[in-house]
Amino acid sequence: DRSTFLIDKEGKLVKEWRSVKVKGHVEEALGYIKENMR
């Protein structure tokens, strides 16, 4: 299974996606980053 972990600049886990499908996942992850990471 593929997983993606989003880590902030302090090294803290912000978000995790488990058992992701490659198709469309990059767009989903980038959308989350753009909306939630400032």
C-alpha positions, 0 to 999 in steps of 0.5 A: 500500500502507498502512503503519504505523510505531510510534515510541517517545518517543525517536523510535526505530522500534519496529515497522513493518507493511507492506502492511496491510489496514485491517480489523483492523489497528487492533486488531492495532497496539493489541494490540502496543502494550499488550503491548510498550510500557511 
